[in-house]
Amino acid sequence: MSDAVRLVLLHYIDEGELARRRYALTSKVAALRDREIASVARYQRLFREFTADWMGDPTESAALRAELMAASVVAAHNHVLRRWLRGESSDPVAEIDEAMREVLALFPAPGTPPETERGTTVVAFRTGQDIDALLPELRRLVEG
């Protein structure tokens, strides 16, 4: 999926100034803006269909997950693309790669424990106890 998003972005980058002029025009003309919205909806539908097929799960919860993933992919792509179109991004390819990592992090594989259940959580409270005396007890609790 990330490769497909990168390819679409590279297409716009290859167009260069033409893409920027089209973006400026679309921003000013309502009919063109409506056409762009329809195009984005088709783009999202393609990603949703691809994701649903890839997941191979016909349940309604999987359909919702595919829709959410597709919407996130399109939002990330459009965010990076618009930054580039406005001249705010010097490295849109690196930005799209990072954006896709962010999207994929939102959707861990089914069965993966939530982030809150992985790793170590430390809560700090003020105490009058010396840090050197406290550390062994903290280590025991974290490792225990």
Secondary structure, DSSP 8 states (H G I E B T S, - for coil): -HHHHHHHHHHHHHHTHHHHHHHHHHHH-HHHHHHHHHHHHHHHHHHHHHHHHHHT--SHHHHHHHHHHHHHHHHHHHHHHHHHHTT--S-HHHHHHHHHHHHHHHS--TT---GGGSS--------SS-HHHHHHHHHHHHH-
